[in-house]
Amino acid sequence: MTGTSTAPELFTQAVQALKSLRPRPELHLAEVRPPQRLAPWAFALTAEATGPAEVQATGRLILLHDPEGQQAWDGVLRVVAYVRAELDAELADDPLLPSVGWSWLTDALDASGAEFTALGGTVTDTSSARFGDIAGPERTDDLELRASWTPTGPLHPHGEAFLDLMASVVGLPPVGVSLFEQRKGG
């Protein structure tokens, strides 16, 4: 965001709503430099999440504002979400993974009460194999979700939905629910 003192009130309020997010302990948010050329006004948060079995995800939530609007947005604000996570090979081989990944987003938006229009995006699952002298595991499997939508109501629920999406991607249970560890021995 450049020149915050002259930022439009709508954008300023939206940024404050996102800055007021309080993530659960397994998630960490930080303000980062937003993209500069997508809209006259932009704000961005980066996120890191760790779930059971040390599953990790990184993400970015970007708020764009163009006071004149953009036809593809169907509004003057746009929320952009990006999430990337390493997966275990078994989950990565599931042919329904892209649909499940998309449902994590739509379920989070619904559960938070976020009001929106013009939702679109992609879910990509990739497998990479290393050969020769390249350090690291022989194979990695990743999920990437990229989505954007136009908020039509308060911004705080959109931020909450992003936090819920990050939690789902790493396999965290809903807040207030504990996972039972499998007991060893008899």
Secondary structure, DSSP 8 states (H G I E B T S, - for coil): ---GGG--HHHHHHHHHHHT----TTEEEEEE---SSSSSEEEEEEEEEE-GGG-EEEEEEEEEEEEEEETTTTEEEEEEEEEEEEE-HHHHT-TTHHHHHHHHHHHHHHHHT--EEEEEEEEEEEEEE--TT--S-SEEEEEEEEEEEEE-S-SHHHHHHHHHHHHHHTT---TT----------
